[in-house]
Amino acid sequence: MFENNFDISKLTSFKIGGKIKKVYFPKSTAEFVKVLDLEPEAVVVGNLSNVIVSSYGYDGVVVCTRHINEIKINSNIITASAGVRGTKLANIAAEKGLSGLEFMIAFPGSVGGEVYMNAGAHGQCVSDVLYTAKLYSKENGVVVLNNEDMKFSYRKSVCQESTYVVLEASFLLKPDTVENIKNKMNDNLVFRQSKQPSLVLPNCGSVFKNPEGYSAGMLLESVGAKKMVSGGAKVFEGHANFIINNNGTSLDILTLMYKMSSAVEEKYGIKLIPEVKFLGENNQDEVELCRKLKIGLIKTQK
């Protein structure tokens, strides 16, 4: 059920990360809640697609939801556990003739993380289709919130201003032909493949949020970010808001992010805010870079 001194690098999208003191892998929502009751200060992670885990490791407890992957369908409502991959959910909905999750195709993350950050693409986001979310906190136990209660905004939800973690989510979808749905998904895939790096390349998706009224990618391109490199980390040549890891370290990635952000702030006076989070506080250089970047440090649930 858990592993000690677990090498997390094989699970992260960036393919980096040191040893984690203890990692739990619950296989059901009930087991997940039991672990959180047992380890109230644990950090909860999903598919680790938008998390930079320190190459210097983390001396705490992590609970990984990747094996909690139940899916239920009731009419036009599809319910998925926190560990279900967005791509898998989009494909299953398509096969059942249910439209609304086409934007999730090729998402590297899992449902828990996507609800947490109100993930979106192609003009759609989680808040457009979420019906209810089952959440847990040690203060309130298990609760079910509706869409309005989730307080969604751009890349935000109520989870970010509380200790709630996502157990499962239900999505209200619309019936459509399988052909129409798959055509939309194919269009989205073609767009992603033309603009974004393949999921085979170690990356964590978009690095910075779009400032209001601007495109982070265009701002970064205008300051020459595509030529920026730091150690084993480099900016993707096809889109300036993506970083590719080529046998680099977490410090390489954070250093590169700081170069990118600083260049935009110097030219435009705009502070780019990272989409990614950071786990690990064993290296002070990394902690200082996170402070400068205003990157979210994943904390224990206290």
C-alpha positions as CSV (number, residue, x, y, z in Angstrom):
1,M,0.0,0.0,0.0
2,F,3.0,2.3,0.5
3,E,6.7,2.5,-0.4
4,N,9.5,4.0,1.6
5,N,12.3,6.1,-0.1
6,F,10.4,6.0,-3.4
7,D,12.1,7.3,-6.5
8,I,9.4,9.6,-7.9
9,S,11.1,10.6,-11.1
10,K,9.6,7.7,-13.0
11,L,6.1,9.0,-12.3
12,T,6.5,12.8,-13.1
13,S,5.9,14.2,-16.5
14,F,9.2,16.1,-16.3
15,K,11.0,12.8,-15.4
16,I,12.7,14.4,-12.5
17,G,12.4,14.2,-8.7
18,G,14.4,12.6,-5.9
19,K,13.4,10.2,-3.2
20,I,10.2,10.6,-1.3
21,K,10.2,9.5,2.3
22,K,6.9,7.6,2.1
23,V,4.4,7.3,-0.8
24,Y,1.0,5.7,-0.5
25,F,-0.9,4.3,-3.5
26,P,-4.5,3.7,-2.5
27,K,-6.7,1.8,-4.9
28,S,-10.1,3.1,-4.0
29,T,-11.8,6.3,-2.7
30,A,-12.5,4.6,0.6
31,E,-8.9,3.5,1.0
32,F,-7.8,7.1,0.0
33,V,-9.8,8.6,2.8
34,K,-8.4,6.1,5.3
35,V,-4.9,7.0,4.3
36,L,-5.6,10.7,4.7
37,D,-7.1,10.0,8.2
38,L,-4.0,8.1,9.1
39,E,-1.6,10.7,7.5
40,P,-3.3,14.1,8.0
41,E,-0.2,16.0,6.9
42,A,0.3,14.1,3.7
43,V,0.6,15.8,0.3
44,V,-1.8,14.6,-2.3
45,V,-0.7,14.3,-5.9
46,G,-2.3,12.8,-9.0
47,N,-0.5,12.1,-12.3
48,L,2.3,14.6,-11.4
49,S,1.8,16.3,-14.8
50,N,2.0,19.9,-13.5
51,V,4.3,19.4,-10.5
52,I,8.0,20.0,-10.3
53,V,9.4,17.6,-7.8
54,S,12.8,18.5,-6.4
55,S,15.7,16.4,-7.5
56,Y,16.8,16.7,-3.8
57,G,13.7,14.8,-2.7
58,Y,11.0,15.4,-0.1
59,D,11.2,14.3,3.5
60,G,7.5,13.9,4.0
61,V,4.5,11.7,3.1
62,V,2.8,11.7,-0.3
63,V,-0.5,10.1,-1.3
64,C,-0.7,9.3,-5.1
65,T,-4.2,8.8,-6.6
66,R,-3.1,7.3,-9.9
67,H,-4.6,3.9,-9.0
68,I,-8.0,5.2,-8.1
69,N,-9.6,5.0,-11.5
70,E,-13.3,4.1,-11.3
71,I,-15.7,5.4,-13.9
72,K,-19.5,5.3,-13.7
73,I,-22.1,6.5,-16.3
74,N,-25.7,7.3,-15.4
75,S,-27.6,8.7,-18.4
76,N,-25.7,11.8,-19.5
77,I,-23.7,12.2,-16.2
78,I,-20.3,10.6,-16.1
79,T,-18.5,10.2,-12.7
80,A,-14.8,9.6,-12.4
81,S,-12.5,9.0,-9.5
82,A,-9.6,11.4,-8.9
83,G,-7.0,9.2,-10.5
84,V,-8.7,8.8,-13.9
85,R,-6.7,10.3,-16.8
86,G,-8.4,13.1,-18.6
87,T,-7.7,11.5,-22.0
88,K,-9.2,8.2,-20.9
89,L,-12.4,9.9,-19.6
90,A,-12.7,11.9,-22.9
91,N,-12.5,8.7,-24.9
92,I,-15.0,6.8,-22.9
93,A,-17.5,9.7,-23.0
94,A,-17.0,9.8,-26.8
95,E,-17.7,6.1,-27.1
96,K,-21.0,6.6,-25.2
97,G,-22.0,9.5,-27.4
98,L,-21.6,12.1,-24.7
99,S,-20.1,15.5,-25.6
100,G,-18.4,18.1,-23.4
101,L,-15.1,16.5,-22.5
102,E,-13.5,16.8,-26.0
103,F,-11.1,19.5,-24.6
104,M,-9.5,16.9,-22.3
105,I,-8.1,14.8,-25.1
106,A,-4.3,14.5,-24.8
107,F,-4.4,16.0,-21.3
108,P,-1.5,14.5,-19.3
109,G,-3.2,15.0,-15.9
110,S,-5.9,13.2,-13.9
111,V,-9.4,14.2,-12.9
112,G,-8.4,15.3,-9.4
113,G,-5.8,17.7,-10.6
114,E,-7.9,19.0,-13.5
115,V,-10.8,19.8,-11.1
116,Y,-8.4,21.3,-8.6
117,M,-7.0,23.8,-11.1
118,N,-10.1,24.1,-13.4
119,A,-8.0,22.9,-16.3
120,G,-8.9,24.0,-19.8
121,A,-8.1,24.1,-23.4
122,H,-9.6,25.0,-26.8
123,G,-12.0,27.5,-25.2
124,Q,-13.4,25.1,-22.7
125,C,-12.6,24.2,-19.1
126,V,-13.7,21.9,-16.3
127,S,-16.1,24.5,-14.9
128,D,-18.2,24.4,-18.1
129,V,-19.2,20.8,-17.5
130,L,-18.7,19.9,-13.8
131,Y,-21.9,18.9,-12.1
132,T,-20.7,18.0,-8.6
133,A,-17.4,17.2,-6.9
134,K,-16.8,14.9,-4.0
135,L,-14.1,16.4,-1.8
136,Y,-12.4,15.6,1.5
137,S,-10.8,17.6,4.2
138,K,-9.8,16.6,7.7
139,E,-12.0,19.4,9.1
140,N,-15.2,18.6,7.2
141,G,-14.8,15.0,6.2
142,V,-16.4,14.0,2.9
143,V,-18.6,16.7,1.2
144,V,-20.2,17.1,-2.2
145,L,-20.2,20.5,-3.8
146,N,-22.0,21.7,-6.8
147,N,-20.5,23.8,-9.6
148,E,-21.3,27.1,-8.0
149,D,-19.9,26.0,-4.6
150,M,-16.6,25.1,-6.3
151,K,-15.9,28.9,-6.9
152,F,-14.3,28.3,-10.2
153,S,-12.3,31.0,-12.0
154,Y,-9.3,30.9,-14.4
155,R,-7.1,28.0,-13.2
156,K,-8.7,28.2,-9.7
157,S,-11.2,26.4,-7.5
158,V,-12.3,26.4,-3.9
159,C,-9.6,23.7,-3.3
160,Q,-6.8,26.2,-3.6
161,E,-8.1,28.3,-0.8
162,S,-8.9,25.4,1.5
163,T,-7.6,22.0,2.5
164,Y,-10.0,20.1,0.3
165,V,-8.7,17.3,-2.0
166,V,-10.7,15.9,-4.8
167,L,-12.1,12.3,-4.4
168,E,-14.2,12.2,-7.6
169,A,-16.1,14.4,-10.0
170,S,-19.3,14.2,-12.0
171,F,-19.7,15.9,-15.3
172,L,-23.0,16.8,-17.0
173,L,-22.6,16.1,-20.7
174,K,-24.8,16.4,-23.8
175,P,-25.8,13.6,-26.2
176,D,-24.2,13.8,-29.7
177,T,-23.1,11.4,-32.4
178,V,-19.9,9.5,-31.8
179,E,-18.7,10.8,-35.2
180,N,-19.3,14.5,-34.2
181,I,-17.5,14.1,-30.9
182,K,-14.5,12.3,-32.4
183,N,-14.2,14.9,-35.1
184,K,-14.0,17.6,-32.4
185,M,-11.4,15.5,-30.5
186,N,-9.3,15.0,-33.7
187,D,-9.4,18.8,-34.4
188,N,-8.2,19.4,-30.8
189,L,-5.4,16.8,-31.3
190,V,-4.2,18.3,-34.5
191,F,-4.1,21.7,-32.9
192,R,-2.1,20.4,-29.9
193,Q,0.3,18.4,-32.1
194,S,1.0,21.5,-34.2
195,K,1.6,23.9,-31.3
196,Q,2.7,21.8,-28.3
197,P,5.4,19.2,-27.6
198,S,4.6,15.5,-27.7
199,L,3.8,13.9,-24.4
200,V,6.7,11.6,-25.1
201,L,9.0,14.6,-24.5
202,P,9.4,15.3,-20.7
203,N,7.4,18.4,-20.1
204,C,4.6,19.6,-17.8
205,G,2.4,21.5,-20.3
206,S,2.0,25.2,-20.1
207,V,4.5,26.7,-17.6
208,F,2.9,30.1,-17.0
209,K,-0.7,31.3,-16.8
210,N,-1.9,33.8,-19.4
211,P,-2.0,37.3,-17.9
212,E,-5.3,39.0,-18.4
213,G,-5.5,40.3,-21.9
214,Y,-2.3,38.6,-23.0
215,S,-0.9,35.3,-24.2
216,A,2.1,34.1,-22.1
217,G,3.5,32.3,-25.1
218,M,3.5,35.4,-27.3
219,L,5.1,37.5,-24.6
220,L,7.8,34.9,-24.0
221,E,8.4,34.5,-27.8
222,S,8.8,38.3,-28.1
223,V,11.7,38.3,-25.6
224,G,13.5,35.4,-27.3
225,A,12.6,32.7,-24.8
226,K,12.7,30.0,-27.4
227,K,16.5,30.3,-27.4
228,M,16.8,30.0,-23.6
229,V,18.5,27.1,-21.9
230,S,19.6,26.2,-18.4
231,G,21.6,23.0,-17.9
232,G,19.5,20.2,-19.2
233,A,16.3,22.3,-19.5
234,K,15.4,24.2,-22.6
235,V,12.4,26.1,-24.0
236,F,10.4,24.2,-26.6
237,E,11.2,25.5,-30.1
238,G,7.5,25.2,-31.2
239,H,5.9,27.2,-28.3
240,A,7.7,29.5,-25.9
241,N,5.5,28.6,-22.9
242,F,6.7,25.0,-22.7
243,I,9.9,23.6,-21.2
244,I,11.5,20.4,-22.2
245,N,13.7,18.4,-19.8
246,N,16.8,16.7,-21.3
247,N,18.4,15.0,-18.4
248,G,18.2,18.2,-16.4
249,T,17.4,18.8,-12.7
250,S,14.6,20.6,-10.9
251,L,17.1,23.5,-10.3
252,D,17.7,23.7,-14.0
253,I,14.0,24.0,-14.7
254,L,13.4,26.6,-12.0
255,T,16.4,28.6,-13.1
256,L,15.1,28.6,-16.7
257,M,11.6,29.7,-15.5
258,Y,13.2,32.6,-13.7
259,K,15.1,33.7,-16.8
260,M,11.9,33.5,-18.9
261,S,9.8,35.4,-16.3
262,S,12.4,38.0,-15.7
263,A,12.8,38.8,-19.4
264,V,9.0,39.4,-19.8
265,E,8.9,41.5,-16.6
266,E,11.9,43.6,-17.7
267,K,10.4,44.4,-21.1
268,Y,6.7,44.7,-20.3
269,G,6.4,45.1,-16.6
270,I,4.2,42.0,-16.5
271,K,4.8,39.3,-13.8
272,L,4.1,35.9,-15.2
273,I,2.6,33.5,-12.7
274,P,3.5,29.8,-13.0
275,E,0.8,27.2,-13.6
276,V,3.0,24.5,-12.2
277,K,3.5,23.7,-8.5
278,F,6.7,22.7,-6.6
279,L,7.3,19.9,-4.1
280,G,10.4,19.8,-2.0
281,E,12.2,22.2,0.3
282,N,15.6,20.6,0.8
283,N,17.5,23.0,-1.4
284,Q,17.6,26.6,-0.5
285,D,18.4,27.8,-4.0
286,E,15.2,26.2,-5.2
287,V,13.2,27.6,-2.4
288,E,14.5,31.1,-3.2
289,L,13.7,30.7,-6.9
290,C,10.2,29.6,-6.0
291,R,9.8,32.7,-3.8
292,K,10.9,35.0,-6.7
293,L,8.7,33.2,-9.2
294,K,5.8,33.2,-6.8
295,I,5.4,29.5,-7.6
296,G,3.1,27.6,-5.4
297,L,4.9,25.3,-2.9
298,I,2.9,22.2,-2.2
299,K,2.4,22.1,1.5
300,T,1.1,19.5,3.9
301,Q,-2.5,19.7,5.0
302,K,-2.2,21.4,8.4
